[in-house]
């Protein structure tokens, strides 16, 4: 038969167990709450980073479009002068000596840093896939122009460029490069414009 003392000890033990259980539940709840707060904070930071990355990318494409539009007008004028130069290539003279007649070549000054940031895995997962696809198409079109930069360098450092009797051949090469450049610049500008019309029309309106 249980004595009063035994009953008291039993109740005390039961109370201690209940107290410990409550403390354990409080600790678990505190840990879960802290993890939830951390997750919420991380989610907020990642969401803000994605918004900032998208804003930066929109501005970069707008700046690239302005550069491409300026370049298109400039290179079209250079092509007209280069075409006119063809009629005067009658005397033996290196094509290098004629560069001033059409102001030479121009290469685009395009930025890619915002795209590199936005296309990183951490931020890309937060952006609309269609948004990223449109941006990829715009930047990919612009990247084609770097191939023409290499062709320009190849011509400028070639024997044809400096040989007096090969000016006509250099002229044909220069004209082909410039025509391709105009075509690709126009295509890249169209894709930039389409991107902005869909995703950031306010930047087009501000630039018009």
C-alpha positions in Angstrom: 0.0 0.0 0.0 1.3 3.4 -1.0 2.2 5.7 1.8 1.7 9.4 1.9 5.4 9.9 1.3 5.4 7.6 -1.7 2.4 9.4 -3.1 4.2 12.7 -2.7 7.3 11.5 -4.4 5.3 10.0 -7.2 3.4 13.3 -7.8 6.7 15.2 -7.6 8.2 12.9 -10.2 5.1 13.2 -12.4 5.3 17.0 -12.1 9.0 17.1 -13.0 8.3 15.0 -16.1 5.5 17.3 -17.2 7.7 20.3 -16.6 10.6 18.8 -18.6 8.2 17.9 -21.4 6.9 21.4 -21.5 10.4 22.8 -21.5 11.3 20.4 -24.3 8.3 21.5 -26.3 9.2 25.2 -25.7 12.8 24.5 -27.0 11.5 22.6 -30.1 9.0 25.4 -30.8 11.7 28.0 -30.4 14.0 26.2 -32.8 11.2 25.8 -35.4 10.3 29.4 -35.0 13.9 30.5 -35.5 14.2 28.3 -38.6 11.0 29.8 -40.0 12.2 33.3 -39.4 15.6 32.5 -41.1 13.8 30.9 -44.0 11.5 33.9 -44.3 14.4 36.2 -44.2 16.3 34.2 -46.8 13.3 34.2 -49.0 12.9 37.9 -48.7 16.6 38.5 -49.5 16.5 36.2 -52.5 13.3 37.8 -53.8 14.8 41.3 -53.4 18.0 40.2 -55.2 15.9 38.8 -58.1 14.0 42.1 -58.4 17.3 44.1 -58.3 18.9 41.7 -60.9 15.9 42.0 -63.2 15.9 45.9 -62.9 19.6 45.9 -63.7 19.2 43.6 -66.7 16.3 45.8 -68.0 18.5 48.9 -67.8 21.5 47.1 -69.4 19.4 46.0 -72.4 18.0 49.5 -72.7 21.6 50.9 -72.8 22.6 48.2 -75.3 19.7 49.1 -77.5 20.7 52.7 -77.5 24.3 51.7 -78.5 23.0 49.5 -81.3 20.7 52.2 -82.6 23.6 54.7 -82.6 25.9 52.2 -84.2 23.3 51.3 -86.9 23.0 54.9 -88.0 26.8 55.4 -87.9 27.8 52.2 -89.7 25.1 52.8 -92.4 26.8 56.1 -93.2 30.3 54.5 -93.2 29.0 51.8 -95.6 27.7 54.5 -98.0 31.2 56.2 -97.9 32.9 52.8 -98.3 30.7 52.1 -101.4 31.7 55.4 -102.9 35.3 54.6 -102.3 35.2 51.7 -104.7 35.2 54.0 -107.7 38.5 55.6 -106.6 40.5 52.4 -106.2 42.3 52.7 -109.5 45.8 53.6 -108.4 48.1 51.2 -106.5 47.6 52.2 -102.9 47.2 50.1 -99.8 43.6 49.9 -98.5 44.9 51.0 -95.1 45.5 54.4 -96.6 41.8 54.7 -97.4 40.5 54.1 -94.0 39.9 57.8 -93.3 37.7 58.1 -96.4 34.9 56.1 -94.6 36.0 56.6 -91.0 37.1 52.9 -90.7 35.2 50.3 -88.7 33.1 50.6 -85.5 32.6 47.9 -83.0 29.7 47.9 -80.5 30.3 48.7 -76.8 27.8 46.3 -75.2 27.5 45.3 -71.6 26.8 41.7 -70.3 27.5 42.0 -66.5 23.8 42.3 -65.6 23.0 39.2 -67.7 25.8 37.2 -66.1 24.3 38.0 -62.6 20.7 37.4 -63.5 21.4 34.1 -65.3 23.2 32.7 -62.3 21.5 29.7 -60.7 20.6 31.4 -57.4 18.7 34.3 -59.1 17.6 32.6 -62.3 15.3 30.3 -60.3 13.5 33.3 -59.0 12.8 34.8 -62.5 10.1 34.1 -65.0 11.5 31.4 -67.5 10.0 33.4 -70.4 11.8 36.5 -69.2 15.1 34.7 -69.1 14.5 33.1 -72.5 13.8 36.5 -74.1 16.9 38.0 -72.5 19.0 35.0 -73.7 17.8 35.6 -77.3 18.7 39.3 -77.0 22.2 38.7 -75.6 22.9 35.8 -78.0 22.2 38.0 -81.0 24.5 40.7 -79.6 27.3 38.1 -79.1 27.3 37.4 -82.8 28.8 40.8 -83.3 32.0 39.7 -81.5 32.7 37.3 -84.3 32.8 40.2 -86.7 35.2 42.0 -84.4 37.6 39.1 -85.0 37.1 39.4 -88.8 37.9 43.1 -88.7 41.1 42.4 -86.8 42.0 39.6 -89.2 41.6 42.0 -92.1 43.5 44.9 -90.5 46.5 42.7 -89.7 46.5 40.9 -93.0 48.9 41.3 -95.9 45.9 42.2 -98.1 45.2 45.3 -96.0 48.7 46.8 -96.7 49.5 45.5 -100.2 49.2 48.3 -102.8 48.0 45.9 -105.5 45.3 44.3 -103.3 43.3 47.3 -102.2 40.3 46.1 -104.3 40.3 42.7 -102.5 40.5 44.4 -99.1 37.6 46.7 -100.1 35.4 43.8 -101.0 36.2 42.1 -97.6 35.5 45.4 -95.7 32.2 45.8 -97.5 31.1 42.3 -96.7 32.0 42.7 -93.1 30.1 46.0 -92.9 27.0 44.7 -94.6 27.0 41.7 -92.2 27.5 44.1 -89.3 24.5 46.2 -90.3 22.3 43.1 -90.6 23.3 41.7 -87.2 23.1 45.1 -85.5 19.6 45.6 -86.8 18.6 42.1 -85.7 20.1 42.5 -82.2 18.4 45.9 -81.8 15.0 44.4 -82.8 15.4 41.7 -80.1 16.3 44.2 -77.5 13.3 46.3 -78.5 11.0 43.4 -78.3 12.3 42.4 -74.9 11.7 45.9 -73.5 8.3 46.2 -75.1 7.2 43.0 -73.3 9.1 43.4 -69.9 10.0 47.0 -69.4 8.0 49.3 -71.7 8.6 52.3 -69.5 12.3 52.2 -70.5 11.4 52.4 -74.1 9.1 55.4 -73.4 11.8 57.1 -71.4 14.3 56.6 -74.2 12.0 57.8 -77.0 
